[in-house]
């Protein structure tokens, strides 16, 4: 059974404007409500207002390493509250391992196949998906 995307609110933390626009456009077409911010600081402000079902975070943020940022965020917001899909240009196993240790539930190498993005998001939003 597919998750009802029309109810899901996604937060995209992506400083690269073109990638942010392409990703937002794709996800809006699929029926998700998506908000985009460019930095970890903006994302924290947005998360404090609540009502985010899933977050997509790039490993490269203007305020530092996205994986380190996620490690700090996980002290406040648990994975079961807001699952995270990590975006990265880095396909190395070390980067993937660091992302999962930091509290990400999935990892996607950019540039990505839009159908893989869609599948990963549906999985993370499904009741059994993130855990």
Phi and psi restraints in degrees (value plus and minus 20) as a CYANA .aco file:
   2 UNK   PHI    -104.7   -64.7
   2 UNK   PSI     126.0   166.0
   3 UNK   PHI     -90.2   -50.2
   3 UNK   PSI     122.0   162.0
   4 UNK   PHI     -95.3   -55.3
   4 UNK   PSI      77.5   117.5
   5 UNK   PHI     -87.0   -47.0
   5 UNK   PSI     -41.2    -1.2
   6 UNK   PHI     -85.0   -45.0
   6 UNK   PSI     -37.3     2.7
   7 UNK   PHI    -119.8   -79.8
   7 UNK   PSI     -28.6    11.4
   8 UNK   PHI    -109.8   -69.8
   8 UNK   PSI     111.4   151.4
   9 UNK   PHI    -126.8   -86.8
   9 UNK   PSI     101.8   141.8
  10 UNK   PHI    -130.5   -90.5
  10 UNK   PSI     122.9   162.9
  11 UNK   PHI    -135.2   -95.2
  11 UNK   PSI      99.9   139.9
  12 UNK   PHI    -123.2   -83.2
  12 UNK   PSI     100.6   140.6
  13 UNK   PHI    -126.5   -86.5
  13 UNK   PSI      72.9   112.9
  14 UNK   PHI    -163.9  -123.9
  14 UNK   PSI      89.8   129.8
  15 UNK   PHI     -95.0   -55.0
  15 UNK   PSI     -42.0    -2.0
  16 UNK   PHI     -98.9   -58.9
  16 UNK   PSI      87.5   127.5
  17 UNK   PHI     -76.6   -36.6
  17 UNK   PSI     -65.6   -25.6
  18 UNK   PHI     -83.5   -43.5
  18 UNK   PSI     -65.2   -25.2
  19 UNK   PHI     -83.7   -43.7
  19 UNK   PSI     -60.9   -20.9
  20 UNK   PHI     -81.6   -41.6
  20 UNK   PSI     -65.8   -25.8
  21 UNK   PHI     -84.6   -44.6
  21 UNK   PSI     -65.8   -25.8
  22 UNK   PHI     -83.0   -43.0
  22 UNK   PSI     -63.1   -23.1
  23 UNK   PHI     -86.6   -46.6
  23 UNK   PSI     -65.8   -25.8
  24 UNK   PHI     -79.6   -39.6
  24 UNK   PSI     -66.4   -26.4
  25 UNK   PHI     -79.2   -39.2
  25 UNK   PSI     -67.1   -27.1
  26 UNK   PHI     -80.5   -40.5
  26 UNK   PSI     -65.8   -25.8
  27 UNK   PHI     -91.4   -51.4
  27 UNK   PSI     -54.0   -14.0
  28 UNK   PHI     -85.0   -45.0
  28 UNK   PSI     -59.5   -19.5
  29 UNK   PHI     -79.4   -39.4
  29 UNK   PSI     -52.2   -12.2
  30 UNK   PHI    -102.2   -62.2
  30 UNK   PSI     -23.7    16.3
  31 UNK   PHI      78.4   118.4
  31 UNK   PSI     -13.6    26.4
  32 UNK   PHI    -102.5   -62.5
  32 UNK   PSI     129.8   169.8
  33 UNK   PHI    -113.1   -73.1
  33 UNK   PSI     100.4   140.4
  34 UNK   PHI    -146.1  -106.1
  34 UNK   PSI     116.8   156.8
  35 UNK   PHI    -139.5   -99.5
  35 UNK   PSI     117.1   157.1
  36 UNK   PHI    -136.1   -96.1
  36 UNK   PSI     113.8   153.8
  37 UNK   PHI    -147.9  -107.9
  37 UNK   PSI     138.7   178.7
  38 UNK   PHI    -121.0   -81.0
  38 UNK   PSI     -29.9    10.1
  39 UNK   PHI    -160.9  -120.9
  39 UNK   PSI     144.1   184.1
  40 UNK   PHI     -83.9   -43.9
  40 UNK   PSI     -57.6   -17.6
  41 UNK   PHI     -82.4   -42.4
  41 UNK   PSI     -65.4   -25.4
  42 UNK   PHI     -82.8   -42.8
  42 UNK   PSI     -58.9   -18.9
  43 UNK   PHI     -84.1   -44.1
  43 UNK   PSI     -62.8   -22.8
  44 UNK   PHI     -81.5   -41.5
  44 UNK   PSI     -62.9   -22.9
  45 UNK   PHI     -79.0   -39.0
  45 UNK   PSI     -64.8   -24.8
  46 UNK   PHI     -86.5   -46.5
  46 UNK   PSI     -61.0   -21.0
  47 UNK   PHI     -84.7   -44.7
  47 UNK   PSI     -51.5   -11.5
  48 UNK   PHI     -85.2   -45.2
  48 UNK   PSI     -42.8    -2.8
  49 UNK   PHI    -102.0   -62.0
  49 UNK   PSI     -26.2    13.8
  50 UNK   PHI      53.9    93.9
  50 UNK   PSI    -188.6  -148.6
  51 UNK   PHI      44.1    84.1
  51 UNK   PSI      20.5    60.5
  52 UNK   PHI    -139.9   -99.9
  52 UNK   PSI     106.3   146.3
  53 UNK   PHI    -109.9   -69.9
  53 UNK   PSI     -47.4    -7.4
  54 UNK   PHI    -178.1  -138.1
  54 UNK   PSI     123.6   163.6
  55 UNK   PHI    -142.1  -102.1
  55 UNK   PSI     118.1   158.1
  56 UNK   PHI    -132.5   -92.5
  56 UNK   PSI     102.0   142.0
  57 UNK   PHI    -145.8  -105.8
  57 UNK   PSI     111.0   151.0
  58 UNK   PHI     -99.5   -59.5
  58 UNK   PSI     129.8   169.8
  59 UNK   PHI     -94.5   -54.5
  59 UNK   PSI     -38.5     1.5
  60 UNK   PHI    -131.2   -91.2
  60 UNK   PSI      88.2   128.2
  61 UNK   PHI    -136.1   -96.1
  61 UNK   PSI     133.4   173.4
  62 UNK   PHI     -82.6   -42.6
  62 UNK   PSI     -45.1    -5.1
  63 UNK   PHI    -118.5   -78.5
  63 UNK   PSI       1.9    41.9
  64 UNK   PHI     106.4   146.4
  64 UNK   PSI    -185.0  -145.0
  65 UNK   PHI     -91.0   -51.0
  65 UNK   PSI     104.4   144.4
  66 UNK   PHI     -83.9   -43.9
  66 UNK   PSI     -50.5   -10.5
  67 UNK   PHI     -91.3   -51.3
  67 UNK   PSI     -62.1   -22.1
  68 UNK   PHI     -84.5   -44.5
  68 UNK   PSI     -59.6   -19.6
  69 UNK   PHI     -79.4   -39.4
  69 UNK   PSI     -63.9   -23.9
  70 UNK   PHI     -84.4   -44.4
  70 UNK   PSI     -59.4   -19.4
  71 UNK   PHI     -75.9   -35.9
  71 UNK   PSI     -65.5   -25.5
  72 UNK   PHI     -87.1   -47.1
  72 UNK   PSI     -61.4   -21.4
  73 UNK   PHI     -81.3   -41.3
  73 UNK   PSI     -56.6   -16.6
  74 UNK   PHI     -86.1   -46.1
  74 UNK   PSI     -33.8     6.2
  75 UNK   PHI     -91.5   -51.5
  75 UNK   PSI     -46.5    -6.5
  76 UNK   PHI    -121.4   -81.4
  76 UNK   PSI     -62.4   -22.4
  77 UNK   PHI    -141.8  -101.8
  77 UNK   PSI      96.3   136.3
  78 UNK   PHI     -96.9   -56.9
  78 UNK   PSI     135.1   175.1
  79 UNK   PHI     -76.1   -36.1
  79 UNK   PSI     -56.0   -16.0
  80 UNK   PHI     -91.6   -51.6
  80 UNK   PSI     -38.3     1.7
  81 UNK   PHI     -99.8   -59.8
  81 UNK   PSI     -68.1   -28.1
  82 UNK   PHI    -162.2  -122.2
  82 UNK   PSI      80.1   120.1
  83 UNK   PHI     -86.2   -46.2
  83 UNK   PSI     133.9   173.9
  84 UNK   PHI    -146.1  -106.1
  84 UNK   PSI     112.6   152.6
  85 UNK   PHI    -126.3   -86.3
  85 UNK   PSI     102.7   142.7
  86 UNK   PHI    -112.0   -72.0
  86 UNK   PSI     112.8   152.8
  87 UNK   PHI    -120.3   -80.3
  87 UNK   PSI     117.0   157.0
  88 UNK   PHI    -176.8  -136.8
  88 UNK   PSI     127.0   167.0
  89 UNK   PHI     -99.4   -59.4
  89 UNK   PSI     -35.2     4.8
  90 UNK   PHI    -109.7   -69.7
  90 UNK   PSI      90.0   130.0
  91 UNK   PHI    -106.0   -66.0
  91 UNK   PSI     -16.6    23.4
  92 UNK   PHI     -87.5   -47.5
  92 UNK   PSI     125.9   165.9
  93 UNK   PHI     -81.1   -41.1
  93 UNK   PSI     -52.9   -12.9
  94 UNK   PHI     -83.0   -43.0
  94 UNK   PSI     -62.9   -22.9
  95 UNK   PHI     -85.8   -45.8
  95 UNK   PSI     -62.8   -22.8
  96 UNK   PHI     -80.8   -40.8
  96 UNK   PSI     -65.9   -25.9
  97 UNK   PHI     -80.8   -40.8
  97 UNK   PSI     -65.5   -25.5
  98 UNK   PHI     -80.5   -40.5
  98 UNK   PSI     -60.8   -20.8
  99 UNK   PHI     -83.4   -43.4
  99 UNK   PSI     -64.3   -24.3
 100 UNK   PHI     -87.1   -47.1
 100 UNK   PSI     -60.2   -20.2
 101 UNK   PHI     -84.2   -44.2
 101 UNK   PSI     -51.1   -11.1
 102 UNK   PHI     -95.0   -55.0
 102 UNK   PSI     -37.1     2.9
 103 UNK   PHI      98.0   138.0
 103 UNK   PSI      -6.0    34.0
 104 UNK   PHI     -99.8   -59.8
 104 UNK   PSI     128.1   168.1
 105 UNK   PHI    -116.4   -76.4
 105 UNK   PSI     -37.7     2.3
 106 UNK   PHI    -177.1  -137.1
 106 UNK   PSI     149.9   189.9
 107 UNK   PHI    -163.2  -123.2
 107 UNK   PSI     114.7   154.7
 108 UNK   PHI    -154.6  -114.6
 108 UNK   PSI     105.7   145.7
 109 UNK   PHI    -103.8   -63.8
 109 UNK   PSI     110.9   150.9
 110 UNK   PHI    -119.1   -79.1
 110 UNK   PSI     127.5   167.5
 111 UNK   PHI     -88.1   -48.1
 111 UNK   PSI     129.3   169.3
 112 UNK   PHI    -141.0  -101.0
 112 UNK   PSI     142.5   182.5
 113 UNK   PHI     -99.9   -59.9
 113 UNK   PSI     102.7   142.7
 114 UNK   PHI     -75.4   -35.4
 114 UNK   PSI     -51.7   -11.7
 115 UNK   PHI     -90.6   -50.6
 115 UNK   PSI     -50.2   -10.2
 116 UNK   PHI     -90.5   -50.5
 116 UNK   PSI     -61.1   -21.1
 117 UNK   PHI     -76.8   -36.8
 117 UNK   PSI     -68.5   -28.5
 118 UNK   PHI     -79.1   -39.1
 118 UNK   PSI     -66.3   -26.3
 119 UNK   PHI     -82.2   -42.2
 119 UNK   PSI     -64.8   -24.8
 120 UNK   PHI     -83.2   -43.2
 120 UNK   PSI     -62.3   -22.3
 121 UNK   PHI     -86.3   -46.3
 121 UNK   PSI     -65.2   -25.2
 122 UNK   PHI     -78.6   -38.6
 122 UNK   PSI     -61.8   -21.8
 123 UNK   PHI     -83.6   -43.6
 123 UNK   PSI     -65.7   -25.7
 124 UNK   PHI     -86.6   -46.6
 124 UNK   PSI     -48.5    -8.5
 125 UNK   PHI    -107.7   -67.7
 125 UNK   PSI     -32.6     7.4
 126 UNK   PHI     -92.8   -52.8
 126 UNK   PSI     132.2   172.2
 127 UNK   PHI     -73.9   -33.9
 127 UNK   PSI     -55.9   -15.9
 128 UNK   PHI    -114.1   -74.1
 128 UNK   PSI     -29.8    10.2
 129 UNK   PHI     -82.3   -42.3
 129 UNK   PSI     -75.1   -35.1
 130 UNK   PHI     -94.9   -54.9
 130 UNK   PSI     -37.9     2.1
